[in-house]
Amino acid sequence: MPSTTTHTDFGPHTTALTVAAAFPSSISGKAILITGVNLKGLGYATAEAFASQNAALIIIAGRTPSKLQECADALAKQYPNTKTRLLELDLGTQKSVREAAARVNSWDDVPTIDIVVNNAGIMNVPTRQLNEDGIERHFATNHIGHFLFTSLIMSKIIAAAQKPGAVKGATRVVNVSSTGANYSPIRWSDINWEKPTGTLPLEEAVKAESYIHQGAYGQSKTANSLFSLGLNERLYEKYGILSFAVHPGVIITELSREVPHDQFQAGIEMLKSRGFVFKELGAGASTSLVAATGPEVKGEDGEWDGRGVFLSDCQILENTKIWYTSWSQAEKLWAKSEELVGEKFVF
């Protein structure tokens, strides 16, 4: 089991720019795709860090073209040597995901994608809602959308790993999960949260309810982590592609846009009272940068077997639940995800 990262001095307040500066050769000249990019979020802080070390191209993906253009303009002003390309992508609908993936695959001038950071997400949807594909919105957007999109553009990721001189393990897929995964395993018999939640590890008072937004979010974050394991199982030995799941920390972003303001403020105060430390955006993006660029974490014998780890505060998080670090659960999720998108993927 991997036990250490390259920079043991990196921690909760290390910034993404600092991490990027530590690993410039892992970024310079690379084509990088980031989902969920807007100026006030982790996606932009992540893009900014990559641009600071001369990434060749940053594909910034998101739902709102005007917000993407704001990010492209800001990056161009600060880092004129890095090109950007905008990609309209709504992860909440499989139709949009397929259209966006087809667009990426049609770009002949972008033959390879070296790093993918699946950063986008939604949180705190107050009532149980299904998307147009009949899937609960947290799970549909946070996991299924990323699963389908990443799988559909996989030929370009594999092409990056097969470039002449490519280093095994340098091509990466980073899935931004959360320690919110502790809230819920995958509810195999009830992914859409229609049944009472008697087995959910939350307070007794809410167990009789069928939908709990923290649990639905947690299930989707469990899926993000298991997706990384499934990718490693299929891609590391064959192509040398690595995937990591990360917890960015507690950061105030637009992720909680669906929460009423008073409720949102009360939630912040509650977290502070429990000892949670809030991070700035740059520190929130830093763990994604470690996962995307740092030399492989090493096991006790100095070897790396391509098995995934869960990172938090730029280091390996040891205190994890078996349900989001289990290889058997990862395989079960892969099969379920293929069922939900109606397509099997063999790489």
Contacts in CASP RR format, 6 or more apart in sequence:
PFRMAT RR
TARGET T0000
AUTHOR 0000-0000-0000
METHOD contacts of the structure
MODEL  1
MPSTTTHTDFGPHTTALTVAAAFPSSISGKAILITGVNLKGLGYATAEAF
ASQNAALIIIAGRTPSKLQECADALAKQYPNTKTRLLELDLGTQKSVREA
AARVNSWDDVPTIDIVVNNAGIMNVPTRQLNEDGIERHFATNHIGHFLFT
SLIMSKIIAAAQKPGAVKGATRVVNVSSTGANYSPIRWSDINWEKPTGTL
PLEEAVKAESYIHQGAYGQSKTANSLFSLGLNERLYEKYGILSFAVHPGV
IITELSREVPHDQFQAGIEMLKSRGFVFKELGAGASTSLVAATGPEVKGE
DGEWDGRGVFLSDCQILENTKIWYTSWSQAEKLWAKSEELVGEKFVF
1 299 0 8 1.000
1 300 0 8 1.000
1 307 0 8 1.000
2 297 0 8 1.000
2 298 0 8 1.000
2 299 0 8 1.000
2 304 0 8 1.000
2 307 0 8 1.000
2 308 0 8 1.000
2 309 0 8 1.000
2 316 0 8 1.000
3 297 0 8 1.000
3 298 0 8 1.000
3 299 0 8 1.000
3 300 0 8 1.000
3 316 0 8 1.000
4 297 0 8 1.000
4 298 0 8 1.000
4 299 0 8 1.000
4 316 0 8 1.000
5 290 0 8 1.000
5 294 0 8 1.000
5 297 0 8 1.000
5 311 0 8 1.000
5 314 0 8 1.000
5 315 0 8 1.000
5 316 0 8 1.000
6 294 0 8 1.000
6 295 0 8 1.000
6 297 0 8 1.000
7 19 0 8 1.000
7 22 0 8 1.000
7 290 0 8 1.000
7 314 0 8 1.000
8 315 0 8 1.000
10 18 0 8 1.000
10 19 0 8 1.000
10 286 0 8 1.000
10 290 0 8 1.000
10 313 0 8 1.000
10 314 0 8 1.000
10 315 0 8 1.000
11 286 0 8 1.000
11 313 0 8 1.000
11 314 0 8 1.000
11 315 0 8 1.000
12 249 0 8 1.000
12 277 0 8 1.000
12 279 0 8 1.000
12 283 0 8 1.000
12 313 0 8 1.000
12 314 0 8 1.000
13 279 0 8 1.000
13 283 0 8 1.000
14 283 0 8 1.000
14 286 0 8 1.000
14 314 0 8 1.000
15 49 0 8 1.000
15 280 0 8 1.000
15 282 0 8 1.000
15 283 0 8 1.000
15 285 0 8 1.000
15 286 0 8 1.000
16 45 0 8 1.000
16 46 0 8 1.000
16 48 0 8 1.000
16 49 0 8 1.000
16 282 0 8 1.000
16 283 0 8 1.000
16 284 0 8 1.000
16 285 0 8 1.000
16 286 0 8 1.000
16 288 0 8 1.000
16 289 0 8 1.000
17 48 0 8 1.000
17 49 0 8 1.000
17 52 0 8 1.000
17 282 0 8 1.000
18 286 0 8 1.000
19 49 0 8 1.000
19 286 0 8 1.000
19 289 0 8 1.000
19 290 0 8 1.000
19 293 0 8 1.000
19 294 0 8 1.000
19 314 0 8 1.000
20 27 0 8 1.000
20 49 0 8 1.000
20 50 0 8 1.000
20 52 0 8 1.000
20 53 0 8 1.000
20 289 0 8 1.000
20 293 0 8 1.000
21 52 0 8 1.000
21 53 0 8 1.000
22 294 0 8 1.000
23 53 0 8 1.000
23 289 0 8 1.000
23 293 0 8 1.000
23 294 0 8 1.000
23 295 0 8 1.000
24 53 0 8 1.000
24 54 0 8 1.000
26 170 0 8 1.000
26 292 0 8 1.000
26 293 0 8 1.000
26 294 0 8 1.000
27 50 0 8 1.000
27 53 0 8 1.000
27 54 0 8 1.000
27 55 0 8 1.000
27 293 0 8 1.000
28 53 0 8 1.000
28 54 0 8 1.000
28 55 0 8 1.000
28 56 0 8 1.000
29 54 0 8 1.000
29 55 0 8 1.000
29 56 0 8 1.000
30 50 0 8 1.000
30 55 0 8 1.000
30 56 0 8 1.000
30 57 0 8 1.000
30 114 0 8 1.000
30 115 0 8 1.000
31 55 0 8 1.000
31 56 0 8 1.000
31 57 0 8 1.000
31 59 0 8 1.000
31 110 0 8 1.000
31 112 0 8 1.000
31 113 0 8 1.000
31 114 0 8 1.000
31 115 0 8 1.000
31 160 0 8 1.000
32 47 0 8 1.000
32 50 0 8 1.000
32 55 0 8 1.000
32 57 0 8 1.000
32 58 0 8 1.000
32 59 0 8 1.000
32 113 0 8 1.000
32 114 0 8 1.000
32 115 0 8 1.000
32 116 0 8 1.000
32 117 0 8 1.000
32 292 0 8 1.000
33 58 0 8 1.000
33 59 0 8 1.000
33 61 0 8 1.000
33 87 0 8 1.000
33 104 0 8 1.000
33 113 0 8 1.000
33 115 0 8 1.000
33 116 0 8 1.000
33 117 0 8 1.000
33 153 0 8 1.000
34 43 0 8 1.000
34 46 0 8 1.000
34 47 0 8 1.000
34 50 0 8 1.000
34 58 0 8 1.000
34 59 0 8 1.000
34 60 0 8 1.000
34 61 0 8 1.000
34 116 0 8 1.000
34 117 0 8 1.000
34 119 0 8 1.000
35 61 0 8 1.000
35 62 0 8 1.000
35 89 0 8 1.000
35 91 0 8 1.000
35 117 0 8 1.000
35 118 0 8 1.000
35 119 0 8 1.000
35 120 0 8 1.000
35 146 0 8 1.000
35 149 0 8 1.000
36 43 0 8 1.000
36 60 0 8 1.000
36 61 0 8 1.000
36 62 0 8 1.000
36 63 0 8 1.000
36 89 0 8 1.000
36 119 0 8 1.000
36 120 0 8 1.000
36 121 0 8 1.000
37 43 0 8 1.000
37 44 0 8 1.000
37 46 0 8 1.000
37 47 0 8 1.000
37 60 0 8 1.000
37 61 0 8 1.000
37 62 0 8 1.000
37 67 0 8 1.000
37 68 0 8 1.000
37 71 0 8 1.000
37 119 0 8 1.000
38 44 0 8 1.000
38 62 0 8 1.000
38 64 0 8 1.000
38 67 0 8 1.000
38 68 0 8 1.000
38 70 0 8 1.000
38 71 0 8 1.000
38 254 0 8 1.000
39 67 0 8 1.000
39 70 0 8 1.000
39 71 0 8 1.000
39 74 0 8 1.000
40 253 0 8 1.000
40 254 0 8 1.000
40 281 0 8 1.000
41 251 0 8 1.000
41 253 0 8 1.000
41 254 0 8 1.000
41 281 0 8 1.000
42 119 0 8 1.000
42 176 0 8 1.000
42 248 0 8 1.000
42 251 0 8 1.000
42 253 0 8 1.000
42 281 0 8 1.000
42 282 0 8 1.000
42 284 0 8 1.000
42 285 0 8 1.000
42 288 0 8 1.000
43 60 0 8 1.000
43 117 0 8 1.000
43 119 0 8 1.000
43 285 0 8 1.000
44 71 0 8 1.000
44 74 0 8 1.000
44 281 0 8 1.000
45 281 0 8 1.000
45 282 0 8 1.000
45 284 0 8 1.000
45 285 0 8 1.000
46 117 0 8 1.000
46 119 0 8 1.000
46 285 0 8 1.000
46 288 0 8 1.000
46 289 0 8 1.000
47 58 0 8 1.000
47 60 0 8 1.000
47 71 0 8 1.000
47 75 0 8 1.000
47 84 0 8 1.000
48 75 0 8 1.000
48 78 0 8 1.000
48 79 0 8 1.000
49 282 0 8 1.000
49 285 0 8 1.000
49 286 0 8 1.000
49 289 0 8 1.000
50 58 0 8 1.000
50 82 0 8 1.000
50 115 0 8 1.000
50 289 0 8 1.000
50 292 0 8 1.000
51 58 0 8 1.000
51 75 0 8 1.000
51 78 0 8 1.000
51 79 0 8 1.000
51 82 0 8 1.000
52 79 0 8 1.000
54 81 0 8 1.000
54 82 0 8 1.000
55 82 0 8 1.000
56 82 0 8 1.000
56 83 0 8 1.000
57 82 0 8 1.000
57 83 0 8 1.000
57 84 0 8 1.000
57 85 0 8 1.000
57 110 0 8 1.000
58 75 0 8 1.000
58 82 0 8 1.000
58 83 0 8 1.000
58 84 0 8 1.000
58 85 0 8 1.000
59 84 0 8 1.000
59 85 0 8 1.000
59 86 0 8 1.000
59 87 0 8 1.000
59 104 0 8 1.000
59 110 0 8 1.000
59 113 0 8 1.000
60 68 0 8 1.000
60 71 0 8 1.000
60 72 0 8 1.000
60 75 0 8 1.000
60 84 0 8 1.000
60 85 0 8 1.000
60 86 0 8 1.000
60 87 0 8 1.000
61 68 0 8 1.000
61 86 0 8 1.000
61 87 0 8 1.000
61 88 0 8 1.000
61 89 0 8 1.000
61 100 0 8 1.000
61 120 0 8 1.000
62 68 0 8 1.000
62 87 0 8 1.000
62 88 0 8 1.000
62 89 0 8 1.000
62 90 0 8 1.000
62 120 0 8 1.000
63 88 0 8 1.000
63 89 0 8 1.000
63 90 0 8 1.000
63 91 0 8 1.000
65 86 0 8 1.000
65 88 0 8 1.000
68 86 0 8 1.000
68 87 0 8 1.000
68 88 0 8 1.000
69 86 0 8 1.000
71 84 0 8 1.000
72 84 0 8 1.000
72 86 0 8 1.000
75 82 0 8 1.000
75 84 0 8 1.000
76 84 0 8 1.000
85 107 0 8 1.000
85 110 0 8 1.000
87 100 0 8 1.000
87 103 0 8 1.000
87 104 0 8 1.000
88 96 0 8 1.000
88 100 0 8 1.000
89 96 0 8 1.000
89 97 0 8 1.000
89 100 0 8 1.000
89 120 0 8 1.000
89 149 0 8 1.000
90 96 0 8 1.000
90 97 0 8 1.000
90 100 0 8 1.000
91 97 0 8 1.000
91 120 0 8 1.000
91 121 0 8 1.000
91 140 0 8 1.000
91 141 0 8 1.000
91 142 0 8 1.000
91 145 0 8 1.000
91 146 0 8 1.000
91 149 0 8 1.000
92 131 0 8 1.000
92 137 0 8 1.000
92 140 0 8 1.000
92 141 0 8 1.000
92 144 0 8 1.000
92 145 0 8 1.000
93 131 0 8 1.000
93 132 0 8 1.000
93 133 0 8 1.000
93 140 0 8 1.000
94 133 0 8 1.000
94 144 0 8 1.000
94 145 0 8 1.000
94 148 0 8 1.000
94 341 0 8 1.000
95 132 0 8 1.000
97 145 0 8 1.000
97 148 0 8 1.000
97 149 0 8 1.000
97 152 0 8 1.000
98 148 0 8 1.000
98 152 0 8 1.000
100 149 0 8 1.000
101 148 0 8 1.000
101 149 0 8 1.000
101 152 0 8 1.000
101 153 0 8 1.000
102 152 0 8 1.000
104 110 0 8 1.000
104 113 0 8 1.000
104 153 0 8 1.000
104 156 0 8 1.000
105 152 0 8 1.000
105 153 0 8 1.000
105 155 0 8 1.000
105 156 0 8 1.000
110 156 0 8 1.000
111 156 0 8 1.000
111 159 0 8 1.000
112 156 0 8 1.000
112 157 0 8 1.000
112 159 0 8 1.000
112 160 0 8 1.000
112 163 0 8 1.000
113 153 0 8 1.000
113 156 0 8 1.000
113 157 0 8 1.000
113 160 0 8 1.000
114 157 0 8 1.000
114 160 0 8 1.000
114 170 0 8 1.000
114 171 0 8 1.000
114 172 0 8 1.000
115 171 0 8 1.000
115 172 0 8 1.000
115 173 0 8 1.000
115 174 0 8 1.000
115 292 0 8 1.000
115 293 0 8 1.000
116 150 0 8 1.000
116 153 0 8 1.000
116 157 0 8 1.000
116 172 0 8 1.000
116 173 0 8 1.000
116 174 0 8 1.000
117 174 0 8 1.000
117 176 0 8 1.000
117 288 0 8 1.000
117 292 0 8 1.000
118 146 0 8 1.000
118 149 0 8 1.000
118 150 0 8 1.000
118 173 0 8 1.000
118 174 0 8 1.000
118 175 0 8 1.000
118 176 0 8 1.000
118 224 0 8 1.000
119 174 0 8 1.000
119 176 0 8 1.000
119 288 0 8 1.000
120 141 0 8 1.000
120 142 0 8 1.000
120 146 0 8 1.000
121 141 0 8 1.000
121 142 0 8 1.000
121 176 0 8 1.000
121 255 0 8 1.000
122 137 0 8 1.000
122 138 0 8 1.000
122 141 0 8 1.000
122 142 0 8 1.000
122 255 0 8 1.000
122 258 0 8 1.000
123 138 0 8 1.000
123 217 0 8 1.000
123 255 0 8 1.000
123 256 0 8 1.000
123 258 0 8 1.000
124 213 0 8 1.000
124 214 0 8 1.000
124 217 0 8 1.000
124 255 0 8 1.000
124 256 0 8 1.000
124 258 0 8 1.000
124 259 0 8 1.000
125 137 0 8 1.000
125 138 0 8 1.000
125 213 0 8 1.000
125 216 0 8 1.000
125 217 0 8 1.000
125 258 0 8 1.000
126 213 0 8 1.000
126 258 0 8 1.000
126 259 0 8 1.000
127 211 0 8 1.000
128 136 0 8 1.000
128 192 0 8 1.000
128 193 0 8 1.000
128 194 0 8 1.000
128 210 0 8 1.000
128 211 0 8 1.000
128 216 0 8 1.000
129 136 0 8 1.000
129 137 0 8 1.000
130 136 0 8 1.000
130 137 0 8 1.000
130 140 0 8 1.000
130 192 0 8 1.000
131 137 0 8 1.000
131 140 0 8 1.000
131 141 0 8 1.000
133 140 0 8 1.000
133 144 0 8 1.000
133 340 0 8 1.000
134 140 0 8 1.000
134 192 0 8 1.000
135 144 0 8 1.000
135 191 0 8 1.000
135 192 0 8 1.000
135 340 0 8 1.000
136 191 0 8 1.000
136 192 0 8 1.000
136 193 0 8 1.000
136 216 0 8 1.000
137 216 0 8 1.000
138 213 0 8 1.000
138 216 0 8 1.000
138 217 0 8 1.000
138 218 0 8 1.000
138 219 0 8 1.000
138 220 0 8 1.000
139 191 0 8 1.000
139 192 0 8 1.000
139 216 0 8 1.000
139 219 0 8 1.000
139 220 0 8 1.000
139 223 0 8 1.000
141 220 0 8 1.000
142 217 0 8 1.000
142 220 0 8 1.000
142 221 0 8 1.000
142 223 0 8 1.000
142 224 0 8 1.000
143 220 0 8 1.000
143 223 0 8 1.000
143 224 0 8 1.000
143 227 0 8 1.000
143 337 0 8 1.000
144 337 0 8 1.000
144 340 0 8 1.000
144 341 0 8 1.000
146 175 0 8 1.000
146 224 0 8 1.000
146 227 0 8 1.000
147 223 0 8 1.000
147 227 0 8 1.000
147 337 0 8 1.000
147 341 0 8 1.000
148 337 0 8 1.000
148 341 0 8 1.000
148 343 0 8 1.000
150 157 0 8 1.000
150 173 0 8 1.000
150 227 0 8 1.000
150 231 0 8 1.000
151 343 0 8 1.000
151 345 0 8 1.000
154 345 0 8 1.000
154 347 0 8 1.000
157 171 0 8 1.000
157 173 0 8 1.000
157 241 0 8 1.000
158 235 0 8 1.000
158 239 0 8 1.000
158 241 0 8 1.000
158 347 0 8 1.000
160 166 0 8 1.000
160 171 0 8 1.000
161 168 0 8 1.000
161 169 0 8 1.000
161 170 0 8 1.000
161 171 0 8 1.000
161 235 0 8 1.000
161 239 0 8 1.000
161 240 0 8 1.000
161 241 0 8 1.000
162 239 0 8 1.000
168 240 0 8 1.000
169 236 0 8 1.000
169 240 0 8 1.000
169 241 0 8 1.000
169 242 0 8 1.000
169 296 0 8 1.000
171 239 0 8 1.000
171 240 0 8 1.000
171 241 0 8 1.000
171 242 0 8 1.000
172 241 0 8 1.000
172 242 0 8 1.000
172 243 0 8 1.000
172 244 0 8 1.000
172 291 0 8 1.000
172 292 0 8 1.000
172 293 0 8 1.000
173 228 0 8 1.000
173 231 0 8 1.000
173 241 0 8 1.000
173 242 0 8 1.000
173 243 0 8 1.000
174 243 0 8 1.000
174 244 0 8 1.000
174 245 0 8 1.000
174 246 0 8 1.000
174 288 0 8 1.000
174 291 0 8 1.000
174 292 0 8 1.000
175 224 0 8 1.000
175 225 0 8 1.000
175 227 0 8 1.000
175 228 0 8 1.000
175 243 0 8 1.000
175 244 0 8 1.000
175 245 0 8 1.000
175 246 0 8 1.000
176 224 0 8 1.000
176 245 0 8 1.000
176 246 0 8 1.000
176 248 0 8 1.000
176 288 0 8 1.000
177 221 0 8 1.000
177 222 0 8 1.000
177 224 0 8 1.000
177 225 0 8 1.000
177 228 0 8 1.000
177 245 0 8 1.000
177 246 0 8 1.000
177 247 0 8 1.000
177 310 0 8 1.000
177 324 0 8 1.000
178 217 0 8 1.000
178 218 0 8 1.000
178 221 0 8 1.000
178 224 0 8 1.000
178 247 0 8 1.000
178 248 0 8 1.000
178 249 0 8 1.000
179 221 0 8 1.000
179 247 0 8 1.000
179 249 0 8 1.000
179 312 0 8 1.000
179 317 0 8 1.000
180 214 0 8 1.000
180 217 0 8 1.000
180 218 0 8 1.000
180 221 0 8 1.000
180 247 0 8 1.000
181 218 0 8 1.000
181 221 0 8 1.000
181 222 0 8 1.000
181 224 0 8 1.000
181 225 0 8 1.000
181 321 0 8 1.000
181 323 0 8 1.000
181 324 0 8 1.000
182 201 0 8 1.000
182 218 0 8 1.000
182 321 0 8 1.000
183 200 0 8 1.000
183 201 0 8 1.000
183 202 0 8 1.000
183 214 0 8 1.000
183 215 0 8 1.000
183 217 0 8 1.000
183 218 0 8 1.000
183 219 0 8 1.000
183 221 0 8 1.000
184 200 0 8 1.000
184 201 0 8 1.000
184 215 0 8 1.000
184 216 0 8 1.000
184 218 0 8 1.000
184 219 0 8 1.000
184 222 0 8 1.000
185 219 0 8 1.000
185 222 0 8 1.000
185 321 0 8 1.000
185 323 0 8 1.000
185 324 0 8 1.000
185 329 0 8 1.000
186 219 0 8 1.000
186 222 0 8 1.000
186 223 0 8 1.000
186 226 0 8 1.000
186 323 0 8 1.000
186 329 0 8 1.000
186 332 0 8 1.000
186 333 0 8 1.000
186 336 0 8 1.000
187 193 0 8 1.000
187 219 0 8 1.000
188 332 0 8 1.000
188 336 0 8 1.000
189 195 0 8 1.000
191 219 0 8 1.000
191 336 0 8 1.000
193 210 0 8 1.000
193 211 0 8 1.000
193 212 0 8 1.000
193 215 0 8 1.000
193 216 0 8 1.000
194 210 0 8 1.000
195 210 0 8 1.000
196 207 0 8 1.000
196 208 0 8 1.000
196 209 0 8 1.000
196 210 0 8 1.000
197 206 0 8 1.000
197 207 0 8 1.000
197 208 0 8 1.000
197 209 0 8 1.000
197 210 0 8 1.000
197 211 0 8 1.000
197 212 0 8 1.000
197 215 0 8 1.000
198 207 0 8 1.000
198 208 0 8 1.000
200 206 0 8 1.000
200 207 0 8 1.000
200 212 0 8 1.000
200 215 0 8 1.000
202 212 0 8 1.000
202 214 0 8 1.000
202 215 0 8 1.000
206 212 0 8 1.000
221 324 0 8 1.000
222 323 0 8 1.000
222 324 0 8 1.000
223 333 0 8 1.000
223 337 0 8 1.000
224 245 0 8 1.000
225 245 0 8 1.000
225 310 0 8 1.000
225 324 0 8 1.000
225 325 0 8 1.000
226 324 0 8 1.000
226 326 0 8 1.000
226 329 0 8 1.000
226 330 0 8 1.000
226 333 0 8 1.000
227 243 0 8 1.000
227 245 0 8 1.000
227 330 0 8 1.000
227 333 0 8 1.000
227 334 0 8 1.000
227 337 0 8 1.000
228 243 0 8 1.000
228 244 0 8 1.000
228 245 0 8 1.000
228 308 0 8 1.000
229 243 0 8 1.000
229 307 0 8 1.000
229 308 0 8 1.000
229 325 0 8 1.000
229 326 0 8 1.000
229 327 0 8 1.000
229 330 0 8 1.000
230 243 0 8 1.000
230 330 0 8 1.000
230 331 0 8 1.000
230 333 0 8 1.000
230 334 0 8 1.000
231 241 0 8 1.000
231 243 0 8 1.000
232 242 0 8 1.000
232 243 0 8 1.000
232 306 0 8 1.000
232 307 0 8 1.000
232 308 0 8 1.000
233 327 0 8 1.000
233 330 0 8 1.000
233 331 0 8 1.000
234 347 0 8 1.000
235 241 0 8 1.000
235 242 0 8 1.000
235 243 0 8 1.000
235 347 0 8 1.000
236 242 0 8 1.000
236 306 0 8 1.000
237 306 0 8 1.000
238 347 0 8 1.000
239 347 0 8 1.000
242 296 0 8 1.000
242 306 0 8 1.000
242 308 0 8 1.000
243 308 0 8 1.000
244 291 0 8 1.000
244 308 0 8 1.000
244 309 0 8 1.000
244 310 0 8 1.000
244 311 0 8 1.000
245 291 0 8 1.000
245 308 0 8 1.000
245 309 0 8 1.000
245 310 0 8 1.000
245 311 0 8 1.000
245 324 0 8 1.000
246 287 0 8 1.000
246 288 0 8 1.000
246 290 0 8 1.000
246 291 0 8 1.000
246 310 0 8 1.000
246 311 0 8 1.000
246 312 0 8 1.000
247 287 0 8 1.000
247 310 0 8 1.000
247 311 0 8 1.000
247 312 0 8 1.000
247 313 0 8 1.000
247 317 0 8 1.000
248 279 0 8 1.000
248 284 0 8 1.000
248 285 0 8 1.000
248 287 0 8 1.000
248 288 0 8 1.000
249 279 0 8 1.000
249 284 0 8 1.000
249 287 0 8 1.000
249 312 0 8 1.000
249 313 0 8 1.000
250 271 0 8 1.000
250 276 0 8 1.000
250 277 0 8 1.000
250 278 0 8 1.000
250 279 0 8 1.000
251 278 0 8 1.000
251 279 0 8 1.000
251 280 0 8 1.000
251 281 0 8 1.000
251 283 0 8 1.000
251 284 0 8 1.000
252 268 0 8 1.000
252 278 0 8 1.000
253 281 0 8 1.000
256 264 0 8 1.000
268 278 0 8 1.000
271 278 0 8 1.000
272 278 0 8 1.000
286 314 0 8 1.000
287 311 0 8 1.000
287 312 0 8 1.000
287 313 0 8 1.000
287 314 0 8 1.000
290 311 0 8 1.000
290 314 0 8 1.000
291 311 0 8 1.000
296 304 0 8 1.000
296 306 0 8 1.000
297 304 0 8 1.000
297 309 0 8 1.000
297 316 0 8 1.000
298 304 0 8 1.000
307 327 0 8 1.000
309 316 0 8 1.000
309 317 0 8 1.000
310 316 0 8 1.000
310 317 0 8 1.000
310 320 0 8 1.000
310 324 0 8 1.000
310 325 0 8 1.000
311 317 0 8 1.000
322 329 0 8 1.000
323 329 0 8 1.000
338 344 0 8 1.000
338 345 0 8 1.000
END
